[in-house]
Amino acid sequence: DMLISYLDPGMSFSELCEEVREMCRVQEDLPLTLKWIDDEGDPCTISSQMELDEAFRIYSRSGRSGLLLHVFPSIPEKPGMPCPGED
């Protein structure tokens, strides 16, 4: 599914997680992994305020029309590995 929403570049990581959980109907007790595609085409995990700020910073200088988030109701088996269901 694809959902579109306006994200305030000043929003906190916890606000983003709350909005994504609501939009995607991911229960609070399920893990949540957020990834975005950087300007080199690589998936980058957003798991902190610092990573969210960096995503917004890079997105704003890229001139793209939107920051595309991939949402997974799971976590990777190991750091750097894809999430279950991520291709």
N, CA, C and O atoms as a GROMACS GRO file, in nm:
protein
  348
    1ASP      N    1   0.083  -0.118   0.000
    1ASP     CA    2   0.000   0.000   0.000
    1ASP      C    3   0.088   0.124   0.000
    1ASP      O    4   0.199   0.123   0.052
    2MET      N    5   0.036   0.231  -0.058
    2MET     CA    6   0.105   0.358  -0.054
    2MET      C    7   0.013   0.461   0.010
    2MET      O    8  -0.100   0.480  -0.034
    3LEU      N    9   0.063   0.526   0.113
    3LEU     CA   10  -0.010   0.633   0.181
    3LEU      C   11   0.072   0.760   0.169
    3LEU      O   12   0.195   0.755   0.175
    4ILE      N   13   0.006   0.873   0.153
    4ILE     CA   14   0.075   1.000   0.138
    4ILE      C   15   0.035   1.091   0.252
    4ILE      O   16  -0.083   1.104   0.285
    5SER      N   17   0.134   1.155   0.313
    5SER     CA   18   0.109   1.246   0.424
    5SER      C   19   0.213   1.357   0.420
    5SER      O   20   0.324   1.338   0.372
    6TYR      N   21   0.176   1.473   0.473
    6TYR     CA   22   0.271   1.582   0.489
    6TYR      C   23   0.342   1.563   0.621
    6TYR      O   24   0.278   1.548   0.725
    7LEU      N   25   0.475   1.563   0.620
    7LEU     CA   26   0.553   1.551   0.742
    7LEU      C   27   0.623   1.683   0.768
    7LEU      O   28   0.695   1.734   0.681
    8ASP      N   29   0.603   1.738   0.884
    8ASP     CA   30   0.669   1.862   0.924
    8ASP      C   31   0.817   1.833   0.949
    8ASP      O   32   0.849   1.747   1.031
    9PRO      N   33   0.907   1.903   0.879
    9PRO     CA   34   1.051   1.878   0.900
    9PRO      C   35   1.096   1.901   1.044
    9PRO      O   36   1.205   1.856   1.082
   10GLY      N   37   1.016   1.969   1.124
   10GLY     CA   38   1.051   1.992   1.263
   10GLY      C   39   0.994   1.888   1.358
   10GLY      O   40   1.010   1.900   1.480
   11MET      N   41   0.927   1.785   1.304
   11MET     CA   42   0.864   1.686   1.392
   11MET      C   43   0.970   1.599   1.459
   11MET      O   44   1.080   1.580   1.407
   12SER      N   45   0.934   1.547   1.575
   12SER     CA   46   1.026   1.460   1.648
   12SER      C   47   1.014   1.317   1.596
   12SER      O   48   0.917   1.280   1.530
   13PHE      N   49   1.115   1.238   1.630
   13PHE     CA   50   1.113   1.098   1.590
   13PHE      C   51   0.994   1.027   1.653
   13PHE      O   52   0.929   0.946   1.586
   14SER      N   53   0.963   1.056   1.778
   14SER     CA   54   0.848   0.990   1.843
   14SER      C   55   0.717   1.032   1.777
   14SER      O   56   0.626   0.950   1.764
   15GLU      N   57   0.706   1.159   1.734
   15GLU     CA   58   0.586   1.203   1.663
   15GLU      C   59   0.573   1.131   1.529
   15GLU      O   60   0.463   1.092   1.490
   16LEU      N   61   0.685   1.114   1.460
   16LEU     CA   62   0.683   1.041   1.332
   16LEU      C   63   0.636   0.898   1.354
   16LEU      O   64   0.549   0.850   1.281
   17CYS      N   65   0.691   0.831   1.453
   17CYS     CA   66   0.651   0.692   1.480
   17CYS      C   67   0.503   0.684   1.513
   17CYS      O   68   0.433   0.593   1.467
   18GLU      N   69   0.455   0.778   1.592
   18GLU     CA   70   0.313   0.779   1.630
   18GLU      C   71   0.225   0.798   1.506
   18GLU      O   72   0.126   0.728   1.489
   19GLU      N   73   0.262   0.892   1.419
   19GLU     CA   74   0.184   0.917   1.298
   19GLU      C   75   0.186   0.797   1.204
   19GLU      O   76   0.084   0.759   1.148
   20VAL      N   77   0.304   0.736   1.187
   20VAL     CA   78   0.316   0.620   1.099
   20VAL      C   79   0.235   0.503   1.153
   20VAL      O   80   0.165   0.436   1.077
   21ARG      N   81   0.243   0.479   1.283
   21ARG     CA   82   0.164   0.369   1.343
   21ARG      C   83   0.015   0.390   1.319
   21ARG      O   84  -0.057   0.296   1.288
   22GLU      N   85  -0.030   0.514   1.334
   22GLU     CA   86  -0.171   0.544   1.312
   22GLU      C   87  -0.210   0.527   1.165
   22GLU      O   88  -0.310   0.462   1.134
   23MET      N   89  -0.130   0.584   1.075
   23MET     CA   90  -0.161   0.576   0.932
   23MET      C   91  -0.159   0.432   0.880
   23MET      O   92  -0.246   0.392   0.803
   24CYS      N   93  -0.059   0.356   0.924
   24CYS     CA   94  -0.040   0.220   0.873
   24CYS      C   95  -0.105   0.114   0.960
   24CYS      O   96  -0.096  -0.006   0.932
   25ARG      N   97  -0.171   0.159   1.065
   25ARG     CA   98  -0.240   0.067   1.158
   25ARG      C   99  -0.146  -0.040   1.214
   25ARG      O  100  -0.177  -0.159   1.214
   26VAL      N  101  -0.030   0.007   1.262
   26VAL     CA  102   0.067  -0.082   1.326
   26VAL      C  103   0.048  -0.068   1.477
   26VAL      O  104   0.060   0.041   1.532
   27GLN      N  105   0.018  -0.179   1.542
   27GLN     CA  106  -0.008  -0.177   1.686
   27GLN      C  107   0.115  -0.134   1.765
   27GLN      O  108   0.228  -0.156   1.723
   28GLU      N  109   0.090  -0.072   1.880
   28GLU     CA  110   0.198  -0.023   1.966
   28GLU      C  111   0.293  -0.134   2.010
   28GLU      O  112   0.412  -0.111   2.028
   29ASP      N  113   0.240  -0.255   2.029
   29ASP     CA  114   0.323  -0.364   2.081
   29ASP      C  115   0.406  -0.433   1.972
   29ASP      O  116   0.486  -0.521   2.004
   30LEU      N  117   0.387  -0.395   1.846
   30LEU     CA  118   0.467  -0.453   1.737
   30LEU      C  119   0.589  -0.367   1.711
   30LEU      O  120   0.584  -0.245   1.726
   31PRO      N  121   0.701  -0.430   1.672
   31PRO     CA  122   0.818  -0.350   1.637
   31PRO      C  123   0.790  -0.270   1.510
   31PRO      O  124   0.701  -0.304   1.432
   32LEU      N  125   0.866  -0.165   1.490
   32LEU     CA  126   0.847  -0.078   1.375
   32LEU      C  127   0.984  -0.038   1.322
   32LEU      O  128   1.068   0.010   1.397
   33THR      N  129   1.005  -0.056   1.192
   33THR     CA  130   1.127  -0.011   1.127
   33THR      C  131   1.089   0.085   1.016
   33THR      O  132   1.004   0.054   0.932
   34LEU      N  133   1.152   0.202   1.015
   34LEU     CA  134   1.130   0.303   0.912
   34LEU      C  135   1.257   0.317   0.830
   34LEU      O  136   1.366   0.329   0.885
   35LYS      N  137   1.241   0.316   0.699
   35LYS     CA  138   1.355   0.336   0.609
   35LYS      C  139   1.317   0.436   0.502
   35LYS      O  140   1.201   0.445   0.463
   36TRP      N  141   1.415   0.509   0.455
   36TRP     CA  142   1.396   0.601   0.342
   36TRP      C  143   1.507   0.573   0.243
   36TRP      O  144   1.610   0.516   0.279
   37ILE      N  145   1.487   0.614   0.119
   37ILE     CA  146   1.586   0.591   0.014
   37ILE      C  147   1.666   0.720  -0.005
   37ILE      O  148   1.609   0.824  -0.037
   38ASP      N  149   1.798   0.711   0.015
   38ASP     CA  150   1.881   0.831   0.004
   38ASP      C  151   1.910   0.866  -0.142
   38ASP      O  152   1.863   0.798  -0.233
   39ASP      N  153   1.988   0.972  -0.163
   39ASP     CA  154   2.013   1.020  -0.299
   39ASP      C  155   2.102   0.927  -0.380
   39ASP      O  156   2.121   0.949  -0.500
   40GLU      N  157   2.158   0.823  -0.318
   40GLU     CA  158   2.236   0.722  -0.389
   40GLU      C  159   2.156   0.594  -0.412
   40GLU      O  160   2.208   0.496  -0.465
   41GLY      N  161   2.028   0.596  -0.371
   41GLY     CA  162   1.942   0.480  -0.390
   41GLY      C  163   1.952   0.374  -0.282
   41GLY      O  164   1.901   0.264  -0.297
   42ASP      N  165   2.019   0.407  -0.172
   42ASP     CA  166   2.037   0.311  -0.063
   42ASP      C  167   1.929   0.328   0.044
   42ASP      O  168   1.894   0.441   0.079
   43PRO      N  169   1.875   0.216   0.096
   43PRO     CA  170   1.779   0.228   0.206
   43PRO      C  171   1.852   0.265   0.335
   43PRO      O  172   1.954   0.205   0.369
   44CYS      N  173   1.800   0.363   0.406
   44CYS     CA  174   1.860   0.411   0.530
   44CYS      C  175   1.756   0.403   0.641
   44CYS      O  176   1.644   0.454   0.627
   45THR      N  177   1.793   0.340   0.750
   45THR     CA  178   1.702   0.326   0.863
   45THR      C  179   1.693   0.456   0.941
   45THR      O  180   1.793   0.525   0.962
   46ILE      N  181   1.572   0.489   0.983
   46ILE     CA  182   1.549   0.602   1.073
   46ILE      C  183   1.508   0.543   1.207
   46ILE      O  184   1.396   0.493   1.222
   47SER      N  185   1.599   0.550   1.305
   47SER     CA  186   1.569   0.493   1.437
   47SER      C  187   1.599   0.590   1.550
   47SER      O  188   1.599   0.553   1.667
   48SER      N  189   1.624   0.717   1.514
   48SER     CA  190   1.655   0.817   1.616
   48SER      C  191   1.624   0.956   1.561
   48SER      O  192   1.602   0.974   1.442
   49GLN      N  193   1.624   1.054   1.651
   49GLN     CA  194   1.602   1.192   1.608
   49GLN      C  195   1.714   1.238   1.515
   49GLN      O  196   1.688   1.307   1.417
   50MET      N  197   1.836   1.199   1.545
   50MET     CA  198   1.950   1.239   1.462
   50MET      C  199   1.935   1.185   1.319
   50MET      O  200   1.961   1.257   1.222
   51GLU      N  201   1.894   1.060   1.305
   51GLU     CA  202   1.876   1.002   1.171
   51GLU      C  203   1.759   1.067   1.098
   51GLU      O  204   1.765   1.085   0.976
   52LEU      N  205   1.652   1.102   1.169
   52LEU     CA  206   1.539   1.171   1.107
   52LEU      C  207   1.582   1.309   1.059
   52LEU      O  208   1.548   1.349   0.947
   53ASP      N  209   1.655   1.383   1.142
   53ASP     CA  210   1.704   1.515   1.102
   53ASP      C  211   1.792   1.506   0.978
   53ASP      O  212   1.783   1.589   0.888
   54GLU      N  213   1.877   1.405   0.973
   54GLU     CA  214   1.965   1.385   0.857
   54GLU      C  215   1.884   1.353   0.731
   54GLU      O  216   1.915   1.403   0.623
   55ALA      N  217   1.780   1.271   0.745
   55ALA     CA  218   1.695   1.238   0.630
   55ALA      C  219   1.628   1.364   0.576
   55ALA      O  220   1.626   1.386   0.455
   56PHE      N  221   1.574   1.447   0.665
   56PHE     CA  222   1.511   1.572   0.621
   56PHE      C  223   1.614   1.666   0.557
   56PHE      O  224   1.584   1.732   0.458
   57ARG      N  225   1.734   1.671   0.614
   57ARG     CA  226   1.839   1.759   0.559
   57ARG      C  227   1.877   1.717   0.418
   57ARG      O  228   1.884   1.800   0.327
   58ILE      N  229   1.902   1.589   0.399
   58ILE     CA  230   1.940   1.539   0.267
   58ILE      C  231   1.824   1.552   0.169
   58ILE      O  232   1.844   1.592   0.054
   59TYR      N  233   1.704   1.519   0.213
   59TYR     CA  234   1.585   1.532   0.128
   59TYR      C  235   1.568   1.676   0.080
   59TYR      O  236   1.541   1.700  -0.037
   60SER      N  237   1.583   1.772   0.171
   60SER     CA  238   1.558   1.912   0.135
   60SER      C  239   1.658   1.964   0.032
   60SER      O  240   1.622   2.050  -0.049
   61ARG      N  241   1.780   1.915   0.034
   61ARG     CA  242   1.878   1.962  -0.064
   61ARG      C  243   1.871   1.886  -0.196
   61ARG      O  244   1.930   1.928  -0.296
   62SER      N  245   1.797   1.773  -0.198
   62SER     CA  246   1.791   1.691  -0.320
   62SER      C  247   1.696   1.746  -0.425
   62SER      O  248   1.710   1.715  -0.543
   63GLY      N  249   1.599   1.828  -0.382
   63GLY     CA  250   1.502   1.882  -0.476
   63GLY      C  251   1.392   1.784  -0.515
   63GLY      O  252   1.313   1.812  -0.605
   64ARG      N  253   1.387   1.670  -0.448
   64ARG     CA  254   1.281   1.572  -0.477
   64ARG      C  255   1.147   1.624  -0.428
   64ARG      O  256   1.140   1.714  -0.344
   65SER      N  257   1.041   1.564  -0.481
   65SER     CA  258   0.906   1.609  -0.445
   65SER      C  259   0.856   1.550  -0.314
   65SER      O  260   0.754   1.596  -0.262
   66GLY      N  261   0.923   1.451  -0.259
   66GLY     CA  262   0.877   1.392  -0.134
   66GLY      C  263   0.978   1.296  -0.075
   66GLY      O  264   1.061   1.239  -0.146
   67LEU      N  265   0.970   1.280   0.055
   67LEU     CA  266   1.054   1.184   0.127
   67LEU      C  267   0.975   1.054   0.135
   67LEU      O  268   0.873   1.047   0.202
   68LEU      N  269   1.023   0.953   0.067
   68LEU     CA  270   0.954   0.825   0.061
   68LEU      C  271   0.999   0.738   0.177
   68LEU      O  272   1.116   0.705   0.190
   69LEU      N  273   0.904   0.701   0.262
   69LEU     CA  274   0.932   0.613   0.376
   69LEU      C  275   0.881   0.473   0.348
   69LEU      O  276   0.770   0.455   0.297
   70HIS      N  277   0.961   0.376   0.382
   70HIS     CA  278   0.919   0.236   0.378
   70HIS      C  279   0.897   0.195   0.524
   70HIS      O  280   0.984   0.217   0.609
   71VAL      N  281   0.782   0.136   0.551
   71VAL     CA  282   0.744   0.101   0.688
   71VAL      C  283   0.735  -0.050   0.699
   71VAL      O  284   0.668  -0.116   0.619
   72PHE      N  285   0.802  -0.105   0.799
   72PHE     CA  286   0.801  -0.249   0.822
   72PHE      C  287   0.758  -0.275   0.966
   72PHE      O  288   0.818  -0.220   1.058
   73PRO      N  289   0.655  -0.359   0.987
   73PRO     CA  290   0.614  -0.394   1.123
   73PRO      C  291   0.700  -0.509   1.176
   73PRO      O  292   0.649  -0.610   1.224
   74SER      N  293   0.831  -0.491   1.166
   74SER     CA  294   0.927  -0.593   1.207
   74SER      C  295   1.064  -0.526   1.221
   74SER      O  296   1.079  -0.407   1.192
   75ILE      N  297   1.162  -0.603   1.266
   75ILE     CA  298   1.299  -0.553   1.273
   75ILE      C  299   1.391  -0.654   1.204
   75ILE      O  300   1.358  -0.772   1.198
   76PRO      N  301   1.505  -0.608   1.153
   76PRO     CA  302   1.599  -0.701   1.090
   76PRO      C  303   1.655  -0.800   1.192
   76PRO      O  304   1.661  -0.771   1.312
   77GLU      N  305   1.695  -0.918   1.144
   77GLU     CA  306   1.755  -1.018   1.233
   77GLU      C  307   1.883  -0.965   1.295
   77GLU      O  308   1.910  -0.988   1.413
   78LYS      N  309   1.963  -0.893   1.214
   78LYS     CA  310   2.090  -0.836   1.260
   78LYS      C  311   2.102  -0.697   1.201
   78LYS      O  312   2.044  -0.668   1.096
   79PRO      N  313   2.178  -0.608   1.266
   79PRO     CA  314   2.200  -0.475   1.209
   79PRO      C  315   2.257  -0.484   1.067
   79PRO      O  316   2.346  -0.564   1.040
   80GLY      N  317   2.205  -0.401   0.978
   80GLY     CA  318   2.250  -0.400   0.840
   80GLY      C  319   2.177  -0.498   0.749
   80GLY      O  320   2.190  -0.491   0.627
   81MET      N  321   2.101  -0.589   0.808
   81MET     CA  322   2.025  -0.687   0.730
   81MET      C  323   1.890  -0.625   0.692
   81MET      O  324   1.843  -0.533   0.760
   82PRO      N  325   1.828  -0.675   0.583
   82PRO     CA  326   1.694  -0.625   0.549
   82PRO      C  327   1.589  -0.676   0.648
   82PRO      O  328   1.609  -0.778   0.715
   83CYS      N  329   1.480  -0.605   0.655
   83CYS     CA  330   1.367  -0.647   0.738
   83CYS      C  331   1.295  -0.763   0.670
   83CYS      O  332   1.301  -0.774   0.547
   84PRO      N  333   1.227  -0.848   0.745
   84PRO     CA  334   1.143  -0.948   0.682
   84PRO      C  335   1.041  -0.879   0.591
   84PRO      O  336   0.971  -0.787   0.634
   85GLY      N  337   1.032  -0.922   0.467
   85GLY     CA  338   0.940  -0.863   0.370
   85GLY      C  339   1.003  -0.754   0.285
   85GLY      O  340   0.941  -0.705   0.191
   86GLU      N  341   1.127  -0.715   0.317
   86GLU     CA  342   1.196  -0.612   0.239
   86GLU      C  343   1.271  -0.679   0.124
   86GLU      O  344   1.346  -0.775   0.146
   87ASP      N  345   1.251  -0.630   0.005
   87ASP     CA  346   1.318  -0.690  -0.112
   87ASP      C  347   1.424  -0.599  -0.166
   87ASP      O  348   1.490  -0.633  -0.263
   0.00000   0.00000   0.00000
